[in-house]
Amino acid sequence: MIYPIWTTLNFVVCLLLFPLFLTSEHFDKHYHYHRRFSLTIFGSLTNDQEVLFSGEGNNFLTAVKQCSEFCRSDRRCIGMELCKISEDRIRCRACCKTKREDEEIPLNKTDERRYMAMYEERVNIAVNKPVTISSIYQPAFKPSHAVDDITVCSNWDLHIKSNLQFRPWIKIDFQGIYNVHSVVIYNTQSGNGGTLRNLQVNIGINGTENTCGFYEGPGELGERVVVYCPYLTRGSYALLTIMTPLGKTDILLVCEIQVFAN
């Protein structure tokens, strides 16, 4: 039997064999507790997912509270897995450092585990904002194509592409200061998807840059990569750089870049 669990803080959770109702007094009041969890699929995380945090408790409440408190302070948290290890041992794991959107999370099927995704309304602050790039391969590959809100690049002239160089980069000016949640990169849908690799994503303000995340790659054709920034990542621009090894060269080739803020 599956029991629905509702809380006064906008959590919607469905778990097996845990008939429990939570109230606001179980949690400190905080912005992130207004984010919503909901059960998306019966299953669990795979070994391919980079877990952000893991905790255990002797019952559902203590386990879910540990992951909830972590997700309060880390915007990269997009969901949690709850796993019944034994009758008095419940494990929670918060997900994920980076994620390919074409992957289904979770992939493992099990009766003893449940995965809950986190949903939050966000705004793409990169659309039609000023863009500069380290170099332009040809005039058709305009920097503005990176923020034109076109995520299906059927033609080459919808991409941005740099010359073959050491550490190519692209910078997006938000024209304002924002709390940045995540950066989404749409890889090329033709040619060589593997050029998207070793990508450092920084958020900057007043000349000071902070790491949002890193995508190792190599990418795949048509891949949609999401890099989640740490909690309280704040800035006025995004700088994405291919971290080319010394003595090597790379090309920066993508279809679209989105930057989401709350």
JOQUI-V853708 format. One record per residue. RES is the residue in one small letter. PHI is phi as a letter, one per 20 degrees, with the letter a starting at -180 (none if undefined). OMEGA is omega in whole degrees, -180 to 180 (NA if undefined). D_CENTER is the distance of its C-alpha to the mean C-alpha in whole Angstrom. Layout:
res=RES phi=PHI omega=OMEGA d_center=D_CENTER
res=RES phi=PHI omega=OMEGA d_center=D_CENTER
//
This chain:
res=m phi=none omega=179 d_center=33
res=i phi=d omega=-178 d_center=29
res=y phi=d omega=173 d_center=29
res=p phi=f omega=178 d_center=27
res=i phi=c omega=-180 d_center=26
res=w phi=d omega=174 d_center=26
res=t phi=c omega=179 d_center=25
res=t phi=f omega=-178 d_center=26
res=l phi=d omega=172 d_center=23
res=n phi=m omega=170 d_center=21
res=f phi=e omega=171 d_center=20
res=v phi=c omega=-172 d_center=21
res=v phi=c omega=171 d_center=21
res=c phi=c omega=-178 d_center=23
res=l phi=c omega=-179 d_center=25
res=l phi=e omega=171 d_center=28
res=l phi=m omega=176 d_center=31
res=f phi=c omega=180 d_center=29
res=p phi=f omega=-173 d_center=31
res=l phi=b omega=178 d_center=30
res=f phi=d omega=-178 d_center=30
res=l phi=d omega=176 d_center=28
res=t phi=c omega=-175 d_center=29
res=s phi=f omega=-178 d_center=27
res=e phi=f omega=177 d_center=30
res=h phi=f omega=-174 d_center=28
res=f phi=c omega=170 d_center=25
res=d phi=f omega=177 d_center=25
res=k phi=f omega=-178 d_center=24
res=h phi=b omega=-178 d_center=21
res=y phi=g omega=-172 d_center=19
res=h phi=f omega=177 d_center=16
res=y phi=f omega=172 d_center=18
res=h phi=e omega=173 d_center=18
res=r phi=f omega=-170 d_center=15
res=r phi=d omega=170 d_center=16
res=f phi=d omega=172 d_center=16
res=s phi=b omega=180 d_center=17
res=l phi=f omega=-178 d_center=18
res=t phi=d omega=-177 d_center=17
res=i phi=a omega=172 d_center=19
res=f phi=f omega=-179 d_center=21
res=g phi=r omega=-175 d_center=20
res=s phi=b omega=177 d_center=18
res=l phi=f omega=176 d_center=15
res=t phi=d omega=180 d_center=17
res=n phi=f omega=-179 d_center=17
res=d phi=f omega=-178 d_center=15
res=q phi=e omega=179 d_center=12
res=e phi=e omega=-177 d_center=11
res=v phi=f omega=-180 d_center=12
res=l phi=e omega=-173 d_center=12
res=f phi=b omega=177 d_center=15
res=s phi=c omega=179 d_center=18
res=g phi=b omega=-179 d_center=21
res=e phi=c omega=175 d_center=24
res=g phi=b omega=180 d_center=27
res=n phi=e omega=173 d_center=30
res=n phi=b omega=-176 d_center=29
res=f phi=g omega=-175 d_center=26
res=l phi=g omega=-177 d_center=26
res=t phi=f omega=180 d_center=26
res=a phi=f omega=-177 d_center=23
res=v phi=f omega=179 d_center=21
res=k phi=f omega=179 d_center=22
res=q phi=f omega=-180 d_center=21
res=c phi=f omega=180 d_center=17
res=s phi=f omega=179 d_center=17
res=e phi=f omega=177 d_center=18
res=f phi=f omega=-178 d_center=16
res=c phi=f omega=175 d_center=13
res=r phi=f omega=-173 d_center=15
res=s phi=d omega=-178 d_center=15
res=d phi=c omega=-177 d_center=11
res=r phi=f omega=179 d_center=9
res=r phi=f omega=-180 d_center=6
res=c phi=f omega=179 d_center=8
res=i phi=d omega=179 d_center=7
res=g phi=r omega=178 d_center=11
res=m phi=c omega=174 d_center=14
res=e phi=d omega=174 d_center=16
res=l phi=d omega=-174 d_center=20
res=c phi=c omega=176 d_center=23
res=k phi=e omega=-180 d_center=26
res=i phi=f omega=176 d_center=28
res=s phi=b omega=-177 d_center=31
res=e phi=f omega=-178 d_center=33
res=d phi=d omega=-180 d_center=32
res=r phi=b omega=-179 d_center=29
res=i phi=d omega=180 d_center=26
res=r phi=d omega=172 d_center=23
res=c phi=d omega=176 d_center=19
res=r phi=c omega=179 d_center=16
res=a phi=e omega=-174 d_center=13
res=c phi=c omega=-2 d_center=9
res=c phi=b omega=-180 d_center=7
res=k phi=f omega=173 d_center=7
res=t phi=b omega=-176 d_center=6
res=k phi=b omega=172 d_center=6
res=r phi=e omega=-173 d_center=9
res=e phi=f omega=179 d_center=9
res=d phi=e omega=175 d_center=13
res=e phi=e omega=173 d_center=13
res=e phi=e omega=179 d_center=14
res=i phi=d omega=-3 d_center=13
res=p phi=e omega=179 d_center=15
res=l phi=d omega=179 d_center=18
res=n phi=f omega=178 d_center=21
res=k phi=d omega=-179 d_center=23
res=t phi=b omega=178 d_center=25
res=d phi=e omega=-174 d_center=27
res=e phi=d omega=-176 d_center=26
res=r phi=c omega=178 d_center=22
res=r phi=c omega=178 d_center=20
res=y phi=d omega=179 d_center=16
res=m phi=d omega=179 d_center=15
res=a phi=e omega=178 d_center=12
res=m phi=d omega=179 d_center=11
res=y phi=c omega=-180 d_center=12
res=e phi=b omega=179 d_center=12
res=e phi=f omega=-179 d_center=14
res=r phi=c omega=-177 d_center=12
res=v phi=c omega=176 d_center=14
res=n phi=f omega=-175 d_center=13
res=i phi=e omega=-177 d_center=15
res=a phi=e omega=-173 d_center=16
res=v phi=g omega=175 d_center=18
res=n phi=l omega=177 d_center=22
res=k phi=e omega=180 d_center=21
res=p phi=f omega=-177 d_center=23
res=v phi=c omega=170 d_center=22
res=t phi=c omega=-177 d_center=24
res=i phi=c omega=-175 d_center=23
res=s phi=f omega=177 d_center=25
res=s phi=a omega=-180 d_center=27
res=i phi=c omega=-176 d_center=28
res=y phi=f omega=177 d_center=29
res=q phi=b omega=-178 d_center=31
res=p phi=g omega=-178 d_center=32
res=a phi=f omega=-179 d_center=30
res=f phi=e omega=-175 d_center=27
res=k phi=f omega=177 d_center=26
res=p phi=g omega=-178 d_center=23
res=s phi=f omega=179 d_center=23
res=h phi=f omega=-179 d_center=22
res=a phi=f omega=-175 d_center=18
res=v phi=c omega=-178 d_center=18
res=d phi=e omega=178 d_center=21
res=d phi=m omega=175 d_center=18
res=i phi=d omega=-175 d_center=19
res=t phi=d omega=175 d_center=17
res=v phi=d omega=-175 d_center=20
res=c phi=e omega=-178 d_center=22
res=s phi=f omega=180 d_center=25
res=n phi=d omega=179 d_center=27
res=w phi=g omega=-175 d_center=27
res=d phi=f omega=172 d_center=27
res=l phi=e omega=-179 d_center=24
res=h phi=e omega=161 d_center=22
res=i phi=d omega=-177 d_center=22
res=k phi=b omega=178 d_center=24
res=s phi=e omega=169 d_center=25
res=n phi=f omega=172 d_center=28
res=l phi=f omega=-173 d_center=28
res=q phi=b omega=176 d_center=28
res=f phi=e omega=177 d_center=27
res=r phi=l omega=175 d_center=23
res=p phi=f omega=-176 d_center=23
res=w phi=b omega=174 d_center=20
res=i phi=b omega=-178 d_center=19
res=k phi=c omega=180 d_center=19
res=i phi=d omega=-180 d_center=18
res=d phi=e omega=-178 d_center=20
res=f phi=f omega=-176 d_center=19
res=q phi=l omega=180 d_center=23
res=g phi=r omega=-180 d_center=22
res=i phi=d omega=-175 d_center=20
res=y phi=c omega=166 d_center=17
res=n phi=e omega=-172 d_center=14
res=v phi=e omega=-179 d_center=11
res=h phi=e omega=-174 d_center=8
res=s phi=a omega=175 d_center=5
res=v phi=c omega=-177 d_center=7
res=v phi=d omega=-180 d_center=7
res=i phi=d omega=174 d_center=10
res=y phi=e omega=-178 d_center=13
res=n phi=f omega=177 d_center=15
res=t phi=g omega=-180 d_center=19
res=q phi=d omega=175 d_center=20
res=s phi=b omega=-179 d_center=24
res=g phi=n omega=-175 d_center=25
res=n phi=d omega=180 d_center=23
res=g phi=f omega=-178 d_center=20
res=g phi=f omega=177 d_center=20
res=t phi=f omega=177 d_center=20
res=l phi=e omega=-176 d_center=17
res=r phi=a omega=177 d_center=16
res=n phi=l omega=-175 d_center=16
res=l phi=e omega=176 d_center=14
res=q phi=e omega=-179 d_center=14
res=v phi=d omega=-180 d_center=12
res=n phi=d omega=172 d_center=14
res=i phi=d omega=-173 d_center=14
res=g phi=c omega=175 d_center=18
res=i phi=b omega=179 d_center=21
res=n phi=l omega=177 d_center=25
res=g phi=n omega=178 d_center=24
res=t phi=d omega=-177 d_center=22
res=e phi=d omega=177 d_center=19
res=n phi=c omega=-178 d_center=16
res=t phi=f omega=169 d_center=14
res=c phi=e omega=179 d_center=10
res=g phi=r omega=-177 d_center=9
res=f phi=c omega=176 d_center=11
res=y phi=d omega=-176 d_center=11
res=e phi=f omega=-177 d_center=14
res=g phi=m omega=-1 d_center=15
res=p phi=f omega=-179 d_center=17
res=g phi=f omega=176 d_center=16
res=e phi=d omega=179 d_center=17
res=l phi=g omega=177 d_center=19
res=g phi=m omega=-177 d_center=17
res=e phi=f omega=176 d_center=14
res=r phi=d omega=-175 d_center=10
res=v phi=d omega=177 d_center=8
res=v phi=d omega=176 d_center=4
res=v phi=d omega=-177 d_center=4
res=y phi=e omega=-179 d_center=4
res=c phi=e omega=174 d_center=7
res=p phi=f omega=178 d_center=10
res=y phi=g omega=179 d_center=12
res=l phi=m omega=170 d_center=15
res=t phi=f omega=-171 d_center=13
res=r phi=c omega=-180 d_center=16
res=g phi=a omega=-179 d_center=17
res=s phi=d omega=177 d_center=19
res=y phi=b omega=175 d_center=18
res=a phi=d omega=178 d_center=15
res=l phi=c omega=-180 d_center=16
res=l phi=d omega=-174 d_center=15
res=t phi=c omega=170 d_center=18
res=i phi=f omega=-175 d_center=18
res=m phi=e omega=-178 d_center=20
res=t phi=f omega=175 d_center=23
res=p phi=f omega=179 d_center=25
res=l phi=g omega=180 d_center=29
res=g phi=n omega=-179 d_center=31
res=k phi=d omega=176 d_center=29
res=t phi=c omega=-180 d_center=27
res=d phi=b omega=173 d_center=24
res=i phi=d omega=172 d_center=23
res=l phi=e omega=-176 d_center=20
res=l phi=c omega=178 d_center=20
res=v phi=b omega=179 d_center=17
res=c phi=e omega=-174 d_center=18
res=e phi=b omega=174 d_center=15
res=i phi=c omega=177 d_center=13
res=q phi=d omega=177 d_center=11
res=v phi=c omega=-176 d_center=10
res=f phi=d omega=179 d_center=10
res=a phi=c omega=178 d_center=12
res=n phi=d omega=NA d_center=13
//
